[in-house]
Amino acid sequence: MEGRPDAEENAIALITVHAAKGLEWPVVIPINMTGTPRTESGVMQERRSNVFSIPVLGVEPAGYPELRRHNDEEDGRERVRLWYVATTRARDMLILPHHTADLPDGCWANIVDLKLDRLVVLDPASLGKPKIPAPDRTGNAQTRAIFAEEAARIAQATQKVDWVRPSRIEIEAEVPSTPIPLFESADDAEEATAIPVPSVAGSSQRGIILHKLMEEVLTGETPSGPHDLHRRAVELLAQLGLEPKSDPKRGISPAELAETIARTLSLPEIAQLRERLVPEHTIFGRESTPLGEILISGIADAIAPDSDGGIEAIVDWKSDVDPDQSTIAHYFKQIEEYRRHTGAKRALLVLMTPGRVIETA
C-alpha cells in the first residue's frame, strides 16, 4: 500500500536515532551504520568541571591528552546508549542488516556486538510476491494527432465540480450594474432621513457575538430579557478575550448588544415570524450546467417553516453599522442563493444595528 508522509501506519519514515527517542514503530531497520562516528577534536570540554581546553599553536595544555581520552570514553558510552535506543524502537520486529564487506572496527555497526549469527535470517522471498517486473520498453508511437484526440476524450469525460459557499464569497469591489433600491418610494426615503445612524463601533467580533446571541435566543438557551442578554454578552466577550466597554463608540458594549437584539426581535417582520424561526439552518444545493456541476453549501441564519413542510421565509442577520449599496447588493446575492435552493417564499435581509428589514423582490 502506498504510504502517506503524514501517516502513522503503512508508510516508511526516515528518522535519526536521536529523534527516535520515545517513539516506536511496528518494524524498525537501522541503516547507514557502516560509517565511522566523528571524534571530538580541537576544543575539549571538561564536563565534570565545565572547563574548556584547546591546543594553542600545536601545543596541548596540561591534562589535554587525559581529557581527550576521558571524552572519547564518554562518547563511546553514548554511542552504546544510542544503539540501545535504535534497537528498542520496534514494536513488532527489528531487522538488522548483515554486512558482508569488511568494516572498520570503529564504525557504528561494530560498536555493539548484536550476535547476528544467532538471529533468524530473513528470506525476502517469504515476504510475499516479488515486485512486478517493468514491461519491455517499446518505441513511442504517439503522434500529435493521437495526443490531441486522447486529450479531447479526457476533457469530455472530465466532470467539473465547483463548490459555492454564498456566505463566504468576498465582497466584490465594483458597484453592481443594476442599483438596488433601499426604499420603495421617495416618501420612504424622506422618512428614513429622520433615523440617525447609530454611533456604534462596528467589528467582526461584534457581529459574531450578535449572531450567537440571536441563535441562543431563538433556541431558548438564553432568555430575551435585557438582563439575561447583557449577562450572556459579557460571558461571550470574555470567551473571546475581549474587554466589555460601556461606550459603544469605544468598543463592544454588552448593553448595546442587548439593545440591538431586543430591537431586532421587535421589528414587525421578525416579531410576526419569531415563534417559528429556526436558527442555523444548513443548506445544500446542486445545479448541472453545460460546463459542469455546481454544489452549493451554506448555513442560513434562520428560517421560518410553513405548515406544508416548506420554508416561508429565510432570514439573514447583518450587524453592519452603516452598509453601503455595494455591500447590500452582495448580501442580496447571498440570500437569493439560499432562497433559490430552499424554495423559500420570502427572503429577509435584517440590518440589526440600524433596525431595518429589507425584503428581496
DOZAGU-736995 format. One record per residue (C-alpha): residue number from 1; residue in one letter; x, y, z. Coordinates in Angstrom, 3 decimals. Layout:
% DOZAGU-736995
{NUM; 'a'; {X; Y; Z}}
...
% end
This chain:
% DOZAGU-736995
{1; 'm'; {0.000; 0.000; 0.000}}
{2; 'e'; {1.251; 3.437; -0.893}}
{3; 'g'; {2.036; 5.341; 2.273}}
{4; 'r'; {1.360; 8.993; 3.000}}
{5; 'p'; {4.199; 11.033; 4.502}}
{6; 'd'; {1.972; 12.019; 7.431}}
{7; 'a'; {0.541; 8.546; 8.026}}
{8; 'e'; {1.231; 6.628; 11.202}}
{9; 'e'; {0.861; 3.245; 9.501}}
{10; 'n'; {1.636; 1.870; 6.032}}
{11; 'a'; {4.437; 4.352; 5.489}}
{12; 'i'; {8.223; 4.415; 5.682}}
{13; 'a'; {9.753; 7.073; 7.899}}
{14; 'l'; {13.422; 8.043; 7.804}}
{15; 'i'; {14.454; 9.398; 11.183}}
{16; 't'; {17.676; 9.821; 13.142}}
{17; 'v'; {18.276; 7.727; 16.229}}
{18; 'h'; {18.368; 10.862; 18.365}}
{19; 'a'; {14.947; 11.957; 17.113}}
{20; 'a'; {13.527; 8.440; 17.610}}
{21; 'k'; {13.807; 8.591; 21.390}}
{22; 'g'; {10.451; 7.870; 22.982}}
{23; 'l'; {8.852; 6.704; 19.712}}
{24; 'e'; {8.124; 3.281; 18.286}}
{25; 'w'; {7.053; 1.661; 15.008}}
{26; 'p'; {5.865; -1.826; 14.036}}
{27; 'v'; {9.084; -2.547; 12.100}}
{28; 'v'; {12.450; -0.845; 12.549}}
{29; 'i'; {15.558; -1.249; 10.369}}
{30; 'p'; {18.740; 0.565; 11.459}}
{31; 'i'; {20.511; 1.700; 8.283}}
{32; 'n'; {23.588; 3.730; 7.380}}
{33; 'm'; {25.590; 2.114; 10.186}}
{34; 't'; {28.754; 1.459; 8.158}}
{35; 'g'; {30.210; 4.913; 8.730}}
{36; 't'; {32.613; 5.890; 11.490}}
{37; 'p'; {31.430; 8.279; 14.210}}
{38; 'r'; {33.111; 11.631; 14.288}}
{39; 't'; {35.662; 12.031; 17.037}}
{40; 'e'; {35.990; 15.114; 19.146}}
{41; 's'; {38.989; 17.321; 18.349}}
{42; 'g'; {40.133; 20.865; 18.949}}
{43; 'v'; {38.154; 22.376; 21.783}}
{44; 'm'; {37.532; 19.845; 24.555}}
{45; 'q'; {35.073; 20.354; 27.359}}
{46; 'e'; {35.777; 19.020; 30.798}}
{47; 'r'; {32.184; 18.124; 31.609}}
{48; 'r'; {32.896; 17.462; 35.273}}
{49; 's'; {34.225; 20.972; 35.937}}
{50; 'n'; {32.685; 22.709; 32.880}}
{51; 'v'; {36.107; 23.953; 31.714}}
{52; 'f'; {37.213; 24.171; 28.069}}
{53; 's'; {40.658; 23.183; 26.865}}
{54; 'i'; {42.257; 23.671; 23.422}}
{55; 'p'; {45.761; 23.352; 21.938}}
{56; 'v'; {47.394; 26.676; 21.042}}
{57; 'l'; {49.872; 26.761; 18.120}}
{58; 'g'; {50.095; 22.948; 18.281}}
{59; 'v'; {50.931; 22.931; 21.992}}
{60; 'e'; {48.496; 20.936; 24.125}}
{61; 'p'; {47.770; 22.348; 27.585}}
{62; 'a'; {48.338; 20.266; 30.693}}
{63; 'g'; {45.819; 17.466; 31.066}}
{64; 'y'; {44.636; 17.724; 27.480}}
{65; 'p'; {45.501; 14.080; 26.477}}
{66; 'e'; {43.753; 12.722; 29.581}}
{67; 'l'; {40.739; 14.915; 28.873}}
{68; 'r'; {40.582; 13.653; 25.286}}
{69; 'r'; {40.720; 10.019; 26.444}}
{70; 'h'; {38.020; 10.672; 29.019}}
{71; 'n'; {35.749; 12.337; 26.448}}
{72; 'd'; {36.351; 9.505; 23.962}}
{73; 'e'; {35.205; 7.023; 26.619}}
{74; 'e'; {32.122; 9.115; 27.321}}
{75; 'd'; {31.365; 9.343; 23.597}}
{76; 'g'; {31.741; 5.566; 23.319}}
{77; 'r'; {29.239; 5.004; 26.106}}
{78; 'e'; {26.862; 7.495; 24.488}}
{79; 'r'; {27.053; 5.563; 21.198}}
{80; 'v'; {26.168; 2.350; 23.020}}
{81; 'r'; {23.158; 4.115; 24.519}}
{82; 'l'; {22.146; 5.269; 21.049}}
{83; 'w'; {22.307; 1.680; 19.848}}
{84; 'y'; {20.001; 0.763; 22.727}}
{85; 'v'; {17.562; 3.410; 21.519}}
{86; 'a'; {17.763; 2.168; 17.927}}
{87; 't'; {17.143; -1.468; 18.822}}
{88; 't'; {14.237; -0.841; 21.180}}
{89; 'r'; {12.067; 1.272; 18.866}}
{90; 'a'; {10.469; -1.759; 17.168}}
{91; 'r'; {7.035; -2.754; 18.425}}
{92; 'd'; {6.793; -5.987; 16.412}}
{93; 'm'; {10.020; -6.725; 14.544}}
{94; 'l'; {13.594; -5.423; 14.448}}
{95; 'i'; {15.503; -6.119; 11.227}}
{96; 'l'; {19.301; -5.821; 11.456}}
{97; 'p'; {21.291; -5.636; 8.201}}
{98; 'h'; {24.107; -8.189; 7.828}}
{99; 'h'; {27.103; -6.535; 6.130}}
{100; 't'; {29.239; -8.905; 4.066}}
{101; 'a'; {32.009; -6.363; 3.478}}
{102; 'd'; {34.824; -5.899; 5.966}}
{103; 'l'; {34.028; -2.892; 8.079}}
{104; 'p'; {36.457; -0.895; 10.223}}
{105; 'd'; {36.385; -1.642; 13.931}}
{106; 'g'; {35.336; 1.877; 14.809}}
{107; 'c'; {32.237; 2.015; 12.576}}
{108; 'w'; {28.759; 2.165; 14.043}}
{109; 'a'; {27.942; -1.438; 13.072}}
{110; 'n'; {30.843; -2.751; 15.206}}
{111; 'i'; {30.300; -0.661; 18.329}}
{112; 'v'; {27.904; -3.254; 19.794}}
{113; 'd'; {28.053; -6.991; 19.139}}
{114; 'l'; {24.483; -7.759; 18.156}}
{115; 'k'; {25.151; -11.540; 17.750}}
{116; 'l'; {23.892; -11.506; 14.177}}
{117; 'd'; {24.986; -15.108; 13.648}}
{118; 'r'; {22.428; -16.229; 16.244}}
{119; 'l'; {19.469; -14.404; 14.687}}
{120; 'v'; {16.938; -15.775; 12.243}}
{121; 'v'; {17.832; -14.934; 8.669}}
{122; 'l'; {15.035; -13.099; 6.889}}
{123; 'd'; {14.269; -14.572; 3.485}}
{124; 'p'; {12.878; -11.816; 1.204}}
{125; 'a'; {11.046; -14.446; -0.835}}
{126; 's'; {8.900; -15.216; 2.213}}
{127; 'l'; {7.588; -11.663; 2.426}}
{128; 'g'; {5.183; -12.021; -0.495}}
{129; 'k'; {5.053; -11.854; -4.225}}
{130; 'p'; {8.069; -10.336; -5.941}}
{131; 'k'; {7.833; -6.904; -7.485}}
{132; 'i'; {6.172; -6.917; -10.883}}
{133; 'p'; {8.908; -6.562; -13.499}}
{134; 'a'; {8.811; -3.483; -15.660}}
{135; 'p'; {7.417; -4.077; -19.152}}
{136; 'd'; {9.729; -4.092; -22.110}}
{137; 'r'; {10.239; -0.643; -23.489}}
{138; 't'; {8.938; -0.136; -26.982}}
{139; 'g'; {9.016; 2.793; -29.308}}
{140; 'n'; {6.651; 5.690; -28.629}}
{141; 'a'; {4.074; 5.535; -31.389}}
{142; 'q'; {2.124; 8.562; -30.184}}
{143; 't'; {1.695; 11.384; -32.677}}
{144; 'r'; {0.413; 14.910; -32.260}}
{145; 'a'; {-2.942; 13.857; -33.705}}
{146; 'i'; {-3.227; 10.895; -31.312}}
{147; 'f'; {-2.284; 13.114; -28.367}}
{148; 'a'; {-4.916; 15.713; -29.330}}
{149; 'e'; {-7.586; 13.021; -29.744}}
{150; 'e'; {-6.766; 11.479; -26.330}}
{151; 'a'; {-6.751; 14.906; -24.681}}
{152; 'a'; {-10.163; 15.663; -26.171}}
{153; 'r'; {-11.558; 12.379; -24.790}}
{154; 'i'; {-10.180; 13.145; -21.344}}
{155; 'a'; {-11.621; 16.661; -21.396}}
{156; 'q'; {-15.014; 15.346; -22.495}}
{157; 'a'; {-15.049; 12.719; -19.742}}
{158; 't'; {-13.946; 15.140; -17.047}}
{159; 'q'; {-16.715; 16.346; -14.777}}
{160; 'k'; {-16.068; 19.807; -13.418}}
{161; 'v'; {-17.386; 20.387; -9.916}}
{162; 'd'; {-17.465; 23.842; -8.316}}
{163; 'w'; {-18.256; 24.404; -4.640}}
{164; 'v'; {-20.171; 27.611; -3.982}}
{165; 'r'; {-20.440; 28.931; -0.429}}
{166; 'p'; {-22.526; 32.113; -0.601}}
{167; 's'; {-21.743; 33.173; 2.974}}
{168; 'r'; {-18.014; 33.118; 2.270}}
{169; 'i'; {-17.979; 34.973; -1.043}}
{170; 'e'; {-15.765; 38.027; -0.787}}
{171; 'i'; {-17.491; 41.318; -1.404}}
{172; 'e'; {-16.914; 42.359; -4.982}}
{173; 'a'; {-15.077; 45.628; -5.389}}
{174; 'e'; {-17.168; 47.004; -8.239}}
{175; 'v'; {-20.538; 48.639; -7.717}}
{176; 'p'; {-23.409; 46.476; -9.056}}
{177; 's'; {-24.530; 47.393; -12.537}}
{178; 't'; {-28.212; 47.413; -11.506}}
{179; 'p'; {-28.773; 49.646; -8.454}}
{180; 'i'; {-30.890; 48.022; -5.770}}
{181; 'p'; {-33.309; 50.491; -4.167}}
{182; 'l'; {-33.294; 50.592; -0.394}}
{183; 'f'; {-36.636; 52.420; -0.343}}
{184; 'e'; {-39.763; 51.699; -2.321}}
{185; 's'; {-40.743; 55.334; -2.686}}
{186; 'a'; {-39.435; 58.862; -2.194}}
{187; 'd'; {-41.666; 59.222; 0.883}}
{188; 'd'; {-39.947; 56.260; 2.489}}
{189; 'a'; {-36.556; 57.796; 1.818}}
{190; 'e'; {-37.561; 61.137; 3.321}}
{191; 'e'; {-38.991; 59.429; 6.370}}
{192; 'a'; {-35.805; 57.407; 6.825}}
{193; 't'; {-33.635; 60.515; 6.930}}
{194; 'a'; {-35.003; 61.186; 10.387}}
{195; 'i'; {-33.480; 57.932; 11.644}}
{196; 'p'; {-29.895; 58.675; 12.755}}
{197; 'v'; {-27.133; 56.190; 12.058}}
{198; 'p'; {-26.257; 54.547; 15.408}}
{199; 's'; {-22.981; 55.660; 16.916}}
{200; 'v'; {-21.505; 52.189; 17.256}}
{201; 'a'; {-18.008; 50.899; 16.588}}
{202; 'g'; {-18.579; 48.012; 14.221}}
{203; 's'; {-16.288; 44.972; 14.139}}
{204; 's'; {-16.273; 41.328; 13.141}}
{205; 'q'; {-16.212; 40.293; 16.832}}
{206; 'r'; {-19.349; 42.311; 17.466}}
{207; 'g'; {-21.041; 40.560; 14.544}}
{208; 'i'; {-20.044; 37.146; 15.864}}
{209; 'i'; {-21.500; 37.868; 19.301}}
{210; 'l'; {-24.731; 39.293; 17.858}}
{211; 'h'; {-25.229; 36.180; 15.722}}
{212; 'k'; {-24.510; 33.930; 18.697}}
{213; 'l'; {-26.929; 35.832; 20.941}}
{214; 'm'; {-29.654; 35.668; 18.304}}
{215; 'e'; {-29.092; 31.922; 17.868}}
{216; 'e'; {-29.325; 31.268; 21.611}}
{217; 'v'; {-32.462; 33.396; 21.975}}
{218; 'l'; {-34.212; 31.504; 19.179}}
{219; 't'; {-33.201; 28.105; 20.600}}
{220; 'g'; {-34.262; 29.132; 24.101}}
{221; 'e'; {-30.782; 28.820; 25.576}}
{222; 't'; {-30.761; 32.492; 26.543}}
{223; 'p'; {-33.891; 34.416; 27.604}}
{224; 's'; {-34.619; 37.577; 25.636}}
{225; 'g'; {-34.818; 39.862; 28.667}}
{226; 'p'; {-32.349; 42.783; 28.836}}
{227; 'h'; {-30.618; 41.488; 31.965}}
{228; 'd'; {-30.096; 37.977; 30.526}}
{229; 'l'; {-28.864; 39.322; 27.200}}
{230; 'h'; {-26.436; 41.679; 28.975}}
{231; 'r'; {-25.101; 38.863; 31.169}}
{232; 'r'; {-24.661; 36.478; 28.240}}
{233; 'a'; {-22.955; 39.199; 26.157}}
{234; 'v'; {-20.406; 39.709; 28.939}}
{235; 'e'; {-19.734; 35.943; 29.014}}
{236; 'l'; {-19.225; 35.771; 25.239}}
{237; 'l'; {-16.862; 38.739; 25.316}}
{238; 'a'; {-14.813; 37.004; 27.993}}
{239; 'q'; {-14.640; 33.826; 25.890}}
{240; 'l'; {-13.214; 35.895; 23.031}}
{241; 'g'; {-10.747; 37.569; 25.379}}
{242; 'l'; {-12.343; 40.990; 24.862}}
{243; 'e'; {-12.965; 43.650; 27.467}}
{244; 'p'; {-16.541; 44.997; 27.590}}
{245; 'k'; {-16.939; 48.735; 27.059}}
{246; 's'; {-19.634; 50.979; 28.445}}
{247; 'd'; {-19.407; 53.330; 25.452}}
{248; 'p'; {-20.270; 51.535; 22.164}}
{249; 'k'; {-18.183; 54.096; 20.273}}
{250; 'r'; {-15.039; 52.835; 22.004}}
{251; 'g'; {-15.608; 49.099; 21.691}}
{252; 'i'; {-18.150; 46.351; 22.167}}
{253; 's'; {-20.774; 47.283; 24.725}}
{254; 'p'; {-22.875; 44.498; 26.307}}
{255; 'a'; {-25.680; 46.986; 26.857}}
{256; 'e'; {-25.655; 47.988; 23.193}}
{257; 'l'; {-25.627; 44.313; 22.131}}
{258; 'a'; {-28.663; 43.603; 24.320}}
{259; 'e'; {-30.489; 46.645; 22.907}}
{260; 't'; {-29.689; 45.562; 19.330}}
{261; 'i'; {-31.074; 42.048; 19.918}}
{262; 'a'; {-34.228; 43.436; 21.540}}
{263; 'r'; {-34.684; 45.965; 18.729}}
{264; 't'; {-34.243; 43.268; 16.089}}
{265; 'l'; {-36.761; 40.943; 17.721}}
{266; 's'; {-39.312; 43.761; 17.908}}
{267; 'l'; {-39.153; 44.548; 14.198}}
{268; 'p'; {-42.651; 43.832; 12.808}}
{269; 'e'; {-41.417; 41.406; 10.138}}
{270; 'i'; {-39.386; 39.445; 12.703}}
{271; 'a'; {-41.956; 39.597; 15.504}}
{272; 'q'; {-44.504; 38.055; 13.139}}
{273; 'l'; {-42.214; 35.074; 12.438}}
{274; 'r'; {-40.393; 34.782; 15.752}}
{275; 'e'; {-42.294; 31.790; 17.170}}
{276; 'r'; {-41.413; 29.763; 14.074}}
{277; 'l'; {-37.844; 30.899; 13.494}}
{278; 'v'; {-35.274; 28.090; 13.476}}
{279; 'p'; {-31.648; 29.282; 13.671}}
{280; 'e'; {-28.581; 27.987; 11.821}}
{281; 'h'; {-30.300; 26.030; 9.050}}
{282; 't'; {-27.889; 24.061; 6.853}}
{283; 'i'; {-28.436; 24.413; 3.107}}
{284; 'f'; {-27.191; 22.167; 0.344}}
{285; 'g'; {-27.930; 22.533; -3.338}}
{286; 'r'; {-26.898; 21.174; -6.701}}
{287; 'e'; {-27.010; 22.509; -10.236}}
{288; 's'; {-25.995; 20.956; -13.532}}
{289; 't'; {-24.678; 23.277; -16.212}}
{290; 'p'; {-23.091; 22.675; -19.619}}
{291; 'l'; {-19.736; 23.457; -18.017}}
{292; 'g'; {-20.115; 21.010; -15.130}}
{293; 'e'; {-21.752; 20.516; -11.777}}
{294; 'i'; {-22.153; 23.207; -9.123}}
{295; 'l'; {-22.535; 22.216; -5.467}}
{296; 'i'; {-23.829; 24.812; -3.030}}
{297; 's'; {-23.422; 24.686; 0.722}}
{298; 'g'; {-24.056; 27.177; 3.476}}
{299; 'i'; {-25.838; 27.975; 6.704}}
{300; 'a'; {-28.804; 30.325; 6.803}}
{301; 'd'; {-29.009; 32.440; 9.948}}
{302; 'a'; {-32.672; 31.495; 10.416}}
{303; 'i'; {-35.677; 30.082; 8.561}}
{304; 'a'; {-39.417; 30.121; 9.210}}
{305; 'p'; {-41.055; 26.812; 8.188}}
{306; 'd'; {-44.585; 26.843; 6.834}}
{307; 's'; {-47.446; 24.459; 7.579}}
{308; 'd'; {-46.811; 22.445; 4.404}}
{309; 'g'; {-43.266; 21.419; 5.347}}
{310; 'g'; {-41.665; 24.059; 3.191}}
{311; 'i'; {-39.959; 27.315; 4.092}}
{312; 'e'; {-41.977; 30.502; 4.238}}
{313; 'a'; {-39.075; 32.870; 4.903}}
{314; 'i'; {-35.316; 32.781; 5.098}}
{315; 'v'; {-33.635; 35.385; 7.318}}
{316; 'd'; {-30.098; 36.753; 7.212}}
{317; 'w'; {-28.852; 38.816; 10.187}}
{318; 'k'; {-26.349; 41.554; 9.337}}
{319; 's'; {-24.514; 43.505; 12.034}}
{320; 'd'; {-23.094; 46.255; 9.794}}
{321; 'v'; {-23.349; 49.710; 11.292}}
{322; 'd'; {-23.776; 51.620; 8.028}}
{323; 'p'; {-23.557; 49.303; 4.973}}
{324; 'd'; {-23.198; 50.932; 1.565}}
{325; 'q'; {-25.098; 49.971; -1.552}}
{326; 's'; {-22.474; 47.577; -2.913}}
{327; 't'; {-22.435; 45.723; 0.417}}
{328; 'i'; {-26.228; 45.469; 0.407}}
{329; 'a'; {-26.088; 44.101; -3.151}}
{330; 'h'; {-23.580; 41.490; -2.078}}
{331; 'y'; {-25.828; 40.421; 0.805}}
{332; 'f'; {-28.770; 40.209; -1.581}}
{333; 'k'; {-26.776; 37.843; -3.752}}
{334; 'q'; {-26.098; 35.569; -0.769}}
{335; 'i'; {-29.655; 35.383; 0.471}}
{336; 'e'; {-31.078; 34.949; -3.026}}
{337; 'e'; {-28.830; 31.906; -3.488}}
{338; 'y'; {-30.257; 30.451; -0.289}}
{339; 'r'; {-33.866; 31.239; -1.245}}
{340; 'r'; {-33.443; 29.679; -4.655}}
{341; 'h'; {-32.078; 26.411; -3.268}}
{342; 't'; {-34.518; 26.135; -0.371}}
{343; 'g'; {-37.605; 27.223; -2.263}}
{344; 'a'; {-38.350; 29.843; 0.398}}
{345; 'k'; {-41.225; 32.177; -0.474}}
{346; 'r'; {-39.608; 35.207; 1.158}}
{347; 'a'; {-36.059; 36.387; 1.901}}
{348; 'l'; {-35.480; 38.945; 4.635}}
{349; 'l'; {-32.227; 40.854; 4.986}}
{350; 'v'; {-32.156; 42.221; 8.538}}
{351; 'l'; {-29.863; 45.158; 9.275}}
{352; 'm'; {-29.713; 44.724; 13.039}}
{353; 't'; {-27.814; 47.881; 14.010}}
{354; 'p'; {-29.981; 50.469; 12.204}}
{355; 'g'; {-33.041; 48.278; 12.849}}
{356; 'r'; {-34.327; 47.783; 9.308}}
{357; 'v'; {-35.619; 44.817; 7.302}}
{358; 'i'; {-35.191; 44.710; 3.542}}
{359; 'e'; {-37.200; 42.032; 1.724}}
{360; 't'; {-35.756; 40.953; -1.602}}
{361; 'a'; {-38.062; 41.280; -4.545}}
% end
